[in-house]
């Protein structure tokens, strides 16, 4: 089955769907720091590089489904949380505009849990209404990727619509009993390299692609709470900024000093390093042969952190494939 991908990013959602048997025939991504990565890993997919605002429905090929997560910064609890008042939040309307015109069998939209915040409830309710009025039977749920073969706590809202004339409603798959942990994902990775001066990449000199971590100090906000998960725990959410990458599980939990203040255990400071880009990619369940291309290491973390975990996407896509067959 053919699908179209909007707000594609590096392609975590796309790869998960391809692993479930779908084929991504057309994708749209406006951020030029991502283009090389996507084109390297999806050579068979046409990549449209314009803003989604400028894309006309006639320019998009016919497909069985549309997938994509409109930018989430507007809805994030960590960000300004301006929601639909933010231009990025309004990109949901372009998603709906194209969906309405193309009328594929299904769509999937993904976003951060912050979209369910009471202050966004009216805007989110209106988005759901518009999806329904576009001709779709809607299912929505807040899911934790750790319940779907991903070694991290990552809560995301998934909205799935089946075209009404299919007379089907998507039922979310069962959560799995075993919840993967950090040891499952990154224990076999050997020593990572620090990034070069000004946090530039080590490039092709790395034995394991992208296995490098960001240098630099830790902000008071970062030090306000524990940032270490042990080997036998799932990772904290992998975020889109390298400065906020979790600490490697080789380090002991940070020491509590007072509310909103913790420190590294004295004498063990050398163990506290950020997870590498590759370690973050592993935690996001990207395979090692998926290579991220960047010059500034910050762009590597951004691509990995903004992605939908591959295994999470695959589990949902398998259920959609089964329903539509």
Buried (B, 14 or more C-beta within 10 A) or exposed (E): BBBBBBBBBBBBBBBBBBBBBBBBBBBBBBBEBBBBBBBEBBEEBEBBBEEBEEBEEEEBEEBBBBBBBBBBBBBBEBBEBBBBEBEBBBBBBBBBBBBBEBBBBBBBBBBBBBBBBEEBEEBBEEBBEBBEEBEBBBBBEEBBBBBBBBBBBBBBBBBBBBBEEEEBEBEBBEEEEEBBBBBBBBEEBEEBBBBBEEBBBBEEEBEBBBBBBBBEEBEEEBBEEBBBBEEEBBBBBBBBEBBBBBBBBEBBBBEEEEEEEBEBBEEEEEBBBBBBBBBBBBBBBBEEEBBBBBEBBBBBBBBBBBBBBBBBBBBBBBBBBEBBE
